[in-house]
Amino acid sequence: MANDINVVVLVGRLTRDCELKSTQSGTSVCRFSVAVNKRRKVQDSWTDEVNYFDIVLWGKTAETLKPYLVKG
């Protein structure tokens, strides 16, 4: 089972601009959060429920995506 890979795709909105920092060894780290709405029916009416996910990108991926990860 060591060869199993899980893939998760989140489609939502950024809650704030991402923060790009570097570790002491020089590895880039980008942190941001995504808000994802879920709509469900409760009795006769629909309600919106929001889930927040904290995301961390490492290395070259963090550096490459930084300009594109802006709120709004």
HUWOMO-V880896 format. One record per residue. N is the residue number from 1. RES is the residue in one small letter. SS is DSSP state (h for helix, s for strand, l for the rest). PHI is phi in radians with two decimals (999 if undefined). Layout:
n=N res=RES ss=SS phi=PHI
n=N res=RES ss=SS phi=PHI
This chain:
n=1 res=m ss=l phi=999
n=2 res=a ss=l phi=-1.22
n=3 res=n ss=l phi=-1.63
n=4 res=d ss=l phi=-1.27
n=5 res=i ss=l phi=-2.21
n=6 res=n ss=l phi=-1.74
n=7 res=v ss=l phi=-2.13
n=8 res=v ss=l phi=-2.18
n=9 res=v ss=l phi=-2.02
n=10 res=l ss=l phi=-1.93
n=11 res=v ss=l phi=-2.05
n=12 res=g ss=l phi=-2.90
n=13 res=r ss=s phi=-2.11
n=14 res=l ss=s phi=-1.26
n=15 res=t ss=l phi=-1.56
n=16 res=r ss=l phi=-2.84
n=17 res=d ss=l phi=-1.12
n=18 res=c ss=l phi=-1.29
n=19 res=e ss=s phi=-1.93
n=20 res=l ss=s phi=-1.85
n=21 res=k ss=s phi=-2.31
n=22 res=s ss=s phi=-2.17
n=23 res=t ss=l phi=-1.38
n=24 res=q ss=l phi=-1.09
n=25 res=s ss=l phi=-1.48
n=26 res=g ss=l phi=1.70
n=27 res=t ss=l phi=-1.34
n=28 res=s ss=s phi=-1.35
n=29 res=v ss=s phi=-2.32
n=30 res=c ss=s phi=-2.06
n=31 res=r ss=s phi=-2.11
n=32 res=f ss=s phi=-2.80
n=33 res=s ss=s phi=-2.27
n=34 res=v ss=s phi=-2.14
n=35 res=a ss=s phi=-1.79
n=36 res=v ss=s phi=-2.16
n=37 res=n ss=s phi=-1.50
n=38 res=k ss=s phi=-2.29
n=39 res=r ss=s phi=-1.86
n=40 res=r ss=s phi=-2.39
n=41 res=k ss=s phi=-1.68
n=42 res=v ss=s phi=-2.03
n=43 res=q ss=l phi=0.97
n=44 res=d ss=l phi=-1.82
n=45 res=s ss=s phi=-2.17
n=46 res=w ss=s phi=-1.68
n=47 res=t ss=s phi=-2.20
n=48 res=d ss=s phi=-1.72
n=49 res=e ss=s phi=-2.15
n=50 res=v ss=s phi=-1.86
n=51 res=n ss=s phi=-2.01
n=52 res=y ss=s phi=-1.95
n=53 res=f ss=s phi=-2.17
n=54 res=d ss=s phi=-1.54
n=55 res=i ss=s phi=-2.05
n=56 res=v ss=s phi=-2.25
n=57 res=l ss=s phi=-1.91
n=58 res=w ss=s phi=-2.13
n=59 res=g ss=h phi=1.16
n=60 res=k ss=h phi=-1.10
n=61 res=t ss=h phi=-1.06
n=62 res=a ss=h phi=-1.09
n=63 res=e ss=h phi=-1.16
n=64 res=t ss=h phi=-1.21
n=65 res=l ss=h phi=-1.51
n=66 res=k ss=h phi=-0.86
n=67 res=p ss=h phi=-1.13
n=68 res=y ss=h phi=-1.64
n=69 res=l ss=l phi=-1.69
n=70 res=v ss=l phi=-2.17
n=71 res=k ss=l phi=-1.22
n=72 res=g ss=l phi=1.74
